Amino acid sequence: METTMETKQTTTNETVMQDQMIKVPLVTKVAYGCGDVACNISFGVISALLTLFYTDYVGITPIVIGQIMLLSRVFDGVSDVIMGYIVSHTKSKWGQSRPWILWSSIPFCLSIVLLFTVPQTTATATWIYIFVTYNFCTTVTYTALNLPYGSLSAMLTRDSAERDMVSVFRMAMSPFGRILVGMCTLPMVKLLGNTQQAFVITASIWALVALALLLFCFIKCEEKVVIPARETAAKKEKVPGQAKRSFKAVVTNQFFWIVCGLWIMQNASSGVTGILLPYYSKYILLNDTWVYSLLYFLELISLVGVVIISPKFMKKFGKRNYLMMGAAVAMAGQVLFMMNPSSLEVAIASHIIRGMGAGPLNAVIFGMLCDCVEFGQWKSGLRQEAYLFSAGSIGTKIGPGLVSALVTTLLTVGGYVSSTTGGATQPQEALDTIVRLYEWGPMIVWAVVLILGAFYSLDKLYPKVMSDLAEREARGEM
């Protein structure tokens, strides 16, 4: 009788895993991508325009902004860990990760607007307001939204190829949030009077767009992955030392750390371009409206184009080899830029090539992280979507945080002059600093991507990982 019951349970577990190797519907892929479009509206505001707004419309010295942003990353890292714990223990009629997209959407969209409602008061009060609203946006609401949103991708299906396609949809669509903000914000601000109030009105429009996208994502993305062995273990007992086991499983997942580094570099790349391009366009190319919008659009649309065609290259070359090819292309584009950084024509060609080179990393990064979830379960017997995505999402914070601190510090050292009127005449040393930073920042980032990619070997091991997991889960084991 016992053998018969075990056989029945094994058959049930095999059926459950096969049922979870599902094809994700097109509408779900699109809806999931819409979620990251919304996240990138906020990310685009922060990475591409906020520093310029603070220095040229509020009158804050660049180094002060950098210090605020860097200090905020400390709180940000803590919030990621806390949110990972909260999500992993969430139980609702909508699942584990999905409900947080609904619950955090309105506070998240409100936080985008609050970034720009800086009061005209004393310097200390202004700094405090910036620190509080910046952390409310990035540390609290963005974390509460983006972390469960990211882990949701591992709960849509266990089919690696389908998860790769979900990641492709996400990364092909997500830049449109930044494109929308990057191309339209400054022209709209100029149209509305080129004042702080114009920024507030524009940010309010972006917040409403983000809210609609998030609600669509929540409605159409349902969690499908359920691991019977994990559910059974959770009902039976609370294992002593579970937190210690979970922590150890994360820190000993070697491929997770490589992917985390790649995630940091992906966001550092966006941070370098986002922070420096407005200054480069305004003070070197002498046009912060259409030239800035053009360069920002060309780099991101080139990235999107490559992401869209990435599936066949990922299948042919593997995720690791494909991202390394992209890093080499991005570095070539940067070499071209360094030959004549004051030429608009060279800048256009460089941004297109660099965007094409960034495409592979953006296409594979989240598929790699999902693969790390499976590898972690295979290695430790623990499945940790929320914990791995929470730890990995620190890359979203560390990359831009370090970039903003370094860039704003060097701008201040270079003698950058802040103002409250939309700009000021800059000394030659400040102009030279802008050029040097925009030359070497992206080059260093892509060199690091190339090095990290060389150490990622999970692609070869992955078929064995999934085969072994199928056998173990068929026996009711993790």
C-alpha positions as CSV (number, residue, x, y, z in Angstrom):
1,M,0.0,0.0,0.0
2,E,2.8,2.4,0.9
3,T,4.6,1.7,-2.3
4,T,1.4,2.3,-4.3
5,M,1.0,5.7,-2.5
6,E,4.6,6.6,-3.2
7,T,4.2,5.7,-6.8
8,K,1.0,7.8,-7.1
9,Q,2.8,10.7,-5.4
10,T,5.7,10.4,-7.8
11,T,3.4,10.4,-10.8
12,T,1.6,13.4,-9.4
13,N,4.9,15.3,-8.9
14,E,6.0,14.4,-12.4
15,T,2.7,15.7,-13.8
16,V,3.0,18.9,-11.8
17,M,6.4,19.7,-13.1
18,Q,5.4,18.9,-16.7
19,D,2.3,21.1,-16.3
20,Q,4.6,23.9,-15.3
21,M,6.8,23.6,-18.4
22,I,4.1,25.7,-20.1
23,K,4.1,28.2,-23.0
24,V,3.5,31.7,-21.6
25,P,0.7,33.4,-23.6
26,L,1.6,36.4,-25.7
27,V,-0.7,38.7,-23.7
28,T,1.1,37.6,-20.5
29,K,4.5,38.3,-22.0
30,V,3.4,41.8,-23.1
31,A,1.7,42.5,-19.8
32,Y,4.9,41.4,-17.9
33,G,6.9,43.7,-20.2
34,C,4.6,46.6,-19.4
35,G,5.5,46.2,-15.7
36,D,9.1,47.0,-16.5
37,V,8.1,49.9,-18.8
38,A,6.5,51.4,-15.7
39,C,9.5,50.7,-13.5
40,N,11.7,52.3,-16.1
41,I,9.7,55.4,-16.2
42,S,10.8,55.9,-12.6
43,F,14.3,54.6,-13.3
44,G,14.6,56.9,-16.3
45,V,13.5,59.9,-14.3
46,I,16.1,59.1,-11.6
47,S,19.0,58.0,-13.7
48,A,18.6,60.5,-16.6
49,L,17.1,63.7,-15.3
50,L,17.0,64.0,-11.6
51,T,20.7,65.0,-11.1
52,L,20.3,67.7,-13.8
53,F,17.1,68.9,-12.1
54,Y,18.7,69.2,-8.7
55,T,21.8,71.0,-10.0
56,D,20.3,73.3,-12.7
57,Y,16.8,73.9,-11.3
58,V,17.1,73.6,-7.6
59,G,20.6,74.8,-7.3
60,I,22.2,72.0,-5.3
61,T,25.9,71.3,-5.6
62,P,26.6,68.1,-7.5
63,I,28.7,66.5,-4.7
64,V,25.8,67.0,-2.2
65,I,23.4,65.1,-4.6
66,G,26.0,62.4,-5.0
67,Q,26.4,62.0,-1.2
68,I,22.6,61.8,-0.7
69,M,22.2,59.2,-3.4
70,L,25.2,57.1,-2.1
71,L,24.0,57.2,1.5
72,S,20.5,56.2,0.3
73,R,22.0,53.0,-1.2
74,V,22.9,51.7,2.3
75,F,19.2,51.9,3.2
76,D,18.3,50.5,-0.2
77,G,20.4,47.4,0.3
78,V,18.7,46.7,3.7
79,S,15.2,47.2,2.2
80,D,16.0,44.6,-0.5
81,V,16.8,42.0,2.1
82,I,13.7,42.8,4.1
83,M,11.5,42.8,1.1
84,G,12.9,39.5,0.0
85,Y,11.9,38.0,3.3
86,I,8.4,39.6,3.2
87,V,7.7,38.3,-0.4
88,S,9.0,34.8,0.4
89,H,6.5,34.7,3.3
90,T,3.5,36.3,1.4
91,K,0.4,34.1,1.0
92,S,-2.6,35.5,-0.8
93,K,-5.3,34.6,-3.3
94,W,-3.1,36.1,-6.0
95,G,0.1,34.2,-5.0
96,Q,3.4,35.3,-3.5
97,S,4.9,38.0,-5.8
98,R,2.0,39.1,-7.9
99,P,-0.1,40.9,-5.2
100,W,2.8,43.4,-4.5
101,I,2.4,44.8,-8.0
102,L,-1.1,45.9,-7.0
103,W,-0.4,46.9,-3.5
104,S,2.7,49.1,-4.3
105,S,1.5,50.7,-7.5
106,I,-0.1,53.8,-6.2
107,P,2.6,54.7,-3.6
108,F,5.2,54.1,-6.3
109,C,3.6,56.5,-8.8
110,L,3.1,59.1,-6.1
111,S,6.8,58.9,-5.2
112,I,7.7,59.9,-8.8
113,V,5.9,63.2,-8.4
114,L,7.3,63.9,-4.9
115,L,10.8,63.8,-6.3
116,F,10.2,67.2,-8.0
117,T,8.1,69.0,-5.4
118,V,11.3,70.3,-3.7
119,P,10.3,73.3,-1.4
120,Q,12.0,76.6,-1.8
121,T,13.4,76.9,1.7
122,T,16.7,76.7,3.7
123,A,19.5,74.5,2.4
124,T,19.2,72.0,5.2
125,A,15.4,71.6,4.8
126,T,15.9,71.1,1.1
127,W,18.5,68.4,1.6
128,I,16.3,66.6,4.1
129,Y,13.3,66.8,1.7
130,I,15.5,65.4,-1.1
131,F,16.8,62.6,1.1
132,V,13.3,61.6,2.4
133,T,11.6,61.7,-1.0
134,Y,14.5,60.0,-2.8
135,N,14.4,57.1,-0.3
136,F,10.6,56.9,-0.4
137,C,10.9,56.4,-4.1
138,T,13.9,54.1,-4.4
139,T,14.2,52.4,-1.0
140,V,10.6,51.9,-0.2
141,T,8.2,51.9,-3.1
142,Y,10.5,50.9,-6.0
143,T,11.8,48.0,-3.9
144,A,8.3,46.9,-2.9
145,L,7.3,46.9,-6.5
146,N,10.4,45.8,-8.5
147,L,11.6,43.0,-6.4
148,P,8.4,40.9,-6.4
149,Y,7.9,41.9,-10.0
150,G,11.3,40.4,-10.9
151,S,10.8,37.2,-9.0
152,L,7.4,36.8,-10.7
153,S,9.2,35.8,-13.9
154,A,10.4,32.6,-12.3
155,M,6.8,31.8,-11.3
156,L,5.3,32.1,-14.8
157,T,6.9,28.9,-16.1
158,R,9.8,26.5,-15.5
159,D,10.6,26.2,-19.2
160,S,14.0,27.9,-19.6
161,A,13.4,28.8,-23.2
162,E,10.0,30.3,-22.3
163,R,11.6,32.3,-19.4
164,D,14.2,33.5,-21.9
165,M,11.4,34.8,-24.1
166,V,9.7,36.5,-21.1
167,S,13.0,38.1,-20.4
168,V,13.3,39.2,-24.0
169,F,9.8,40.8,-23.9
170,R,10.7,42.5,-20.7
171,M,14.0,43.9,-21.9
172,A,12.7,44.8,-25.4
173,M,9.8,46.7,-23.8
174,S,11.4,48.2,-20.7
175,P,13.6,50.8,-22.5
176,F,10.5,52.5,-23.8
177,G,9.9,53.8,-20.3
178,R,13.2,55.5,-20.4
179,I,12.7,56.5,-24.0
180,L,9.4,58.2,-23.1
181,V,11.0,60.0,-20.2
182,G,14.3,60.8,-22.0
183,M,12.8,62.1,-25.2
184,C,9.8,63.9,-24.0
185,T,10.5,65.3,-20.5
186,L,12.9,68.2,-21.4
187,P,10.9,69.3,-24.5
188,M,7.7,69.3,-22.3
189,V,9.4,71.1,-19.5
190,K,10.6,73.8,-22.0
191,L,7.1,74.0,-23.5
192,L,5.5,74.4,-20.0
193,G,7.9,77.2,-19.0
194,N,11.2,75.6,-18.2
195,T,10.6,75.8,-14.4
196,Q,10.4,73.5,-11.4
197,Q,6.6,73.5,-11.7
198,A,6.9,72.3,-15.3
199,F,8.9,69.3,-14.0
200,V,6.1,68.5,-11.5
201,I,3.4,68.6,-14.1
202,T,5.4,66.4,-16.5
203,A,6.2,63.9,-13.7
204,S,2.5,63.7,-12.8
205,I,1.7,62.6,-16.4
206,W,4.4,59.9,-16.3
207,A,3.0,58.7,-13.0
208,L,-0.5,58.1,-14.5
209,V,1.0,56.3,-17.4
210,A,3.0,54.0,-15.0
211,L,-0.1,53.3,-12.9
212,A,-2.1,52.1,-16.0
213,L,0.8,49.8,-17.1
214,L,1.2,48.3,-13.6
215,L,-2.5,47.5,-13.3
216,F,-2.4,45.7,-16.7
217,C,0.6,43.7,-15.6
218,F,-1.1,42.6,-12.4
219,I,-4.3,41.6,-14.1
220,K,-2.7,39.5,-16.9
221,C,0.3,37.8,-15.1
222,E,-0.7,34.8,-13.0
223,E,1.7,32.6,-10.9
224,K,1.9,29.1,-12.4
225,V,4.9,27.5,-10.7
226,V,4.1,25.5,-7.5
227,I,6.7,23.0,-6.1
228,P,4.8,20.3,-4.3
229,A,7.9,19.3,-2.2
230,R,8.3,22.9,-1.0
231,E,4.6,23.2,-0.1
232,T,4.7,19.9,1.8
233,A,7.8,20.9,3.7
234,A,6.3,24.2,4.6
235,K,3.2,22.5,6.0
236,K,5.1,19.9,8.0
237,E,7.5,22.0,10.0
238,K,9.6,25.1,10.5
239,V,13.1,23.8,10.1
240,P,15.5,25.0,12.8
241,G,18.2,27.2,11.3
242,Q,16.2,27.8,8.1
243,A,17.3,31.4,7.9
244,K,20.9,30.3,8.2
245,R,20.4,27.7,5.5
246,S,18.8,30.2,3.2
247,F,21.6,32.7,3.7
248,K,24.2,30.0,3.1
249,A,22.4,28.8,-0.1
250,V,22.5,32.3,-1.5
251,V,26.2,33.1,-0.7
252,T,27.4,29.7,-2.0
253,N,25.6,30.0,-5.3
254,Q,28.6,31.0,-7.4
255,F,26.7,31.8,-10.6
256,F,24.4,34.1,-8.7
257,W,27.3,36.4,-7.8
258,I,28.5,36.5,-11.4
259,V,24.9,37.5,-12.5
260,C,24.7,40.0,-9.7
261,G,27.9,41.6,-10.9
262,L,26.5,41.7,-14.4
263,W,23.3,43.3,-13.1
264,I,25.4,45.9,-11.4
265,M,27.2,46.7,-14.6
266,Q,24.0,46.8,-16.6
267,N,22.7,49.5,-14.3
268,A,26.0,51.2,-14.1
269,S,26.0,51.5,-17.8
270,S,22.5,53.1,-17.7
271,G,23.6,55.3,-14.9
272,V,26.7,56.6,-16.7
273,T,24.7,57.5,-19.8
274,G,21.7,58.8,-17.9
275,I,23.7,61.1,-15.6
276,L,26.3,62.4,-18.1
277,L,24.3,62.6,-21.4
278,P,22.2,65.6,-20.3
279,Y,25.4,67.5,-19.3
280,Y,27.3,66.3,-22.4
281,S,24.4,67.4,-24.7
282,K,23.9,70.7,-22.9
283,Y,27.5,71.9,-22.4
284,I,29.6,70.0,-25.1
285,L,27.1,69.8,-28.0
286,L,25.2,72.9,-26.8
287,N,21.8,71.4,-27.2
288,D,19.9,69.7,-24.3
289,T,16.6,69.4,-26.1
290,W,16.6,67.6,-29.5
291,V,20.2,66.5,-29.4
292,Y,19.8,64.9,-26.0
293,S,16.6,63.3,-27.0
294,L,18.1,62.0,-30.3
295,L,21.2,60.4,-28.7
296,Y,19.1,58.9,-25.9
297,F,16.6,57.5,-28.3
298,L,19.1,56.1,-30.8
299,E,21.1,54.2,-28.1
300,L,17.9,52.7,-26.5
301,I,16.2,51.9,-29.8
302,S,19.3,50.2,-31.0
303,L,19.3,48.2,-27.8
304,V,15.7,47.3,-28.3
305,G,16.3,46.1,-31.8
306,V,19.0,43.7,-30.8
307,V,17.0,42.4,-27.8
308,I,14.1,41.6,-30.2
309,I,16.3,39.4,-32.4
310,S,18.3,37.9,-29.5
311,P,16.4,34.6,-29.0
312,K,18.0,32.9,-32.1
313,F,21.4,34.1,-31.1
314,M,21.0,33.0,-27.5
315,K,20.0,29.6,-28.8
316,K,23.0,29.4,-31.2
317,F,25.7,30.8,-29.0
318,G,24.4,30.5,-25.4
319,K,23.7,33.3,-23.0
320,R,27.3,33.7,-21.8
321,N,28.9,33.8,-25.2
322,Y,26.3,36.1,-26.6
323,L,26.7,38.7,-23.8
324,M,30.5,38.7,-24.3
325,M,30.1,39.4,-28.0
326,G,27.8,42.3,-27.1
327,A,30.3,43.7,-24.6
328,A,33.0,43.7,-27.3
329,V,30.8,45.6,-29.7
330,A,29.9,48.2,-27.0
331,M,33.6,48.7,-26.3
332,A,34.2,49.2,-30.0
333,G,31.5,51.9,-30.1
334,Q,33.1,53.6,-27.2
335,V,36.6,53.6,-28.9
336,L,34.9,55.4,-31.8
337,F,33.5,58.0,-29.5
338,M,36.9,58.7,-27.9
339,M,38.3,59.5,-31.3
340,N,36.3,62.7,-31.6
341,P,34.0,63.4,-28.6
342,S,33.0,66.9,-29.8
343,S,31.5,65.6,-33.1
344,L,27.7,65.1,-33.2
345,E,28.1,62.7,-36.1
346,V,30.6,60.6,-34.2
347,A,28.4,60.7,-31.1
348,I,25.4,59.4,-33.2
349,A,27.3,56.5,-34.6
350,S,28.9,55.7,-31.2
351,H,25.5,55.7,-29.4
352,I,24.0,53.4,-32.0
353,I,26.9,50.9,-31.8
354,R,27.0,51.1,-28.0
355,G,23.3,50.4,-27.8
356,M,23.6,47.4,-30.1
357,G,26.4,46.1,-27.9
358,A,24.3,46.6,-24.7
359,G,21.4,44.5,-26.3
360,P,22.8,41.0,-25.5
361,L,23.4,41.7,-21.8
362,N,19.9,43.2,-21.4
363,A,18.4,40.2,-23.3
364,V,20.1,37.5,-21.1
365,I,20.4,39.0,-17.6
366,F,17.0,38.0,-16.2
367,G,17.0,34.6,-17.9
368,M,20.4,34.0,-16.3
369,L,19.0,34.9,-12.9
370,C,16.1,32.5,-13.3
371,D,18.6,29.8,-14.2
372,C,20.4,30.6,-11.0
373,V,17.2,29.9,-9.1
374,E,17.1,26.4,-10.6
375,F,20.9,25.9,-9.9
376,G,20.4,27.0,-6.3
377,Q,17.7,24.5,-5.8
378,W,19.8,21.8,-7.4
379,K,22.8,22.6,-5.3
380,S,21.2,23.3,-1.9
381,G,17.7,21.8,-2.0
382,L,16.2,25.2,-1.4
383,R,14.3,27.2,-4.0
384,Q,14.7,30.9,-3.4
385,E,13.2,33.1,-6.1
386,A,12.4,36.0,-3.8
387,Y,15.8,35.8,-1.9
388,L,17.9,35.6,-5.1
389,F,16.0,38.4,-6.8
390,S,16.1,40.6,-3.7
391,A,19.9,40.1,-3.3
392,G,20.4,40.5,-7.1
393,S,18.3,43.6,-7.2
394,I,20.9,45.3,-5.1
395,G,22.7,45.6,-8.4
396,T,19.9,48.0,-9.5
397,K,20.9,50.2,-6.6
398,I,24.6,49.8,-6.3
399,G,25.4,50.5,-9.9
400,P,23.7,53.8,-10.3
401,G,24.6,54.7,-6.7
402,L,28.3,54.3,-7.2
403,V,28.1,56.0,-10.6
404,S,26.2,59.0,-9.3
405,A,28.5,59.5,-6.3
406,L,31.6,59.3,-8.5
407,V,30.3,61.4,-11.3
408,T,28.9,64.2,-9.0
409,T,32.1,64.3,-6.9
410,L,34.3,64.6,-10.0
411,L,32.0,67.3,-11.5
412,T,32.3,69.3,-8.3
413,V,36.1,68.8,-8.2
414,G,36.1,70.0,-11.8
415,G,34.4,73.3,-10.8
416,Y,30.9,72.6,-12.0
417,V,28.6,75.6,-11.3
418,S,25.0,74.9,-10.1
419,S,22.1,77.3,-10.6
420,T,18.3,77.7,-10.2
421,T,17.6,79.1,-13.6
422,G,18.2,76.2,-15.9
423,G,22.0,76.5,-16.4
424,A,25.1,78.5,-15.9
425,T,28.4,79.2,-17.8
426,Q,30.8,76.4,-16.9
427,P,34.6,76.7,-16.6
428,Q,36.8,74.8,-19.1
429,E,37.9,72.3,-16.4
430,A,34.3,71.3,-15.8
431,L,33.7,70.9,-19.5
432,D,36.8,68.7,-19.8
433,T,35.7,66.6,-16.8
434,I,32.3,66.0,-18.5
435,V,34.1,64.7,-21.7
436,R,36.6,62.5,-19.8
437,L,33.9,60.9,-17.7
438,Y,31.7,60.2,-20.8
439,E,34.7,58.7,-22.6
440,W,36.0,56.4,-19.9
441,G,32.9,55.5,-17.8
442,P,31.2,53.3,-20.4
443,M,34.6,51.7,-21.4
444,I,35.3,50.5,-17.9
445,V,31.8,49.2,-17.4
446,W,31.9,47.0,-20.6
447,A,35.4,45.8,-19.8
448,V,34.1,44.5,-16.5
449,V,31.1,42.8,-18.2
450,L,33.6,41.0,-20.5
451,I,35.6,39.7,-17.6
452,L,32.6,38.5,-15.6
453,G,31.1,36.8,-18.6
454,A,34.3,34.7,-19.0
455,F,33.6,33.1,-15.6
456,Y,29.9,32.1,-16.2
457,S,29.7,28.5,-17.2
458,L,26.1,27.6,-16.1
459,D,24.9,27.3,-19.7
460,K,26.8,24.0,-20.1
461,L,25.7,22.6,-16.7
462,Y,22.0,23.6,-17.0
463,P,20.6,20.6,-18.8
464,K,21.9,18.3,-16.1
465,V,20.5,20.6,-13.4
466,M,17.0,20.4,-14.8
467,S,17.2,16.6,-15.4
468,D,18.3,16.0,-11.8
469,L,15.6,18.3,-10.5
470,A,12.9,16.5,-12.5
471,E,14.0,13.2,-11.0
472,R,14.2,14.6,-7.4
473,E,10.9,16.3,-7.6
474,A,9.3,13.1,-9.0
475,R,10.3,11.5,-5.7
476,G,8.8,14.4,-3.7
477,E,12.3,15.8,-2.9
478,M,13.7,19.3,-3.5
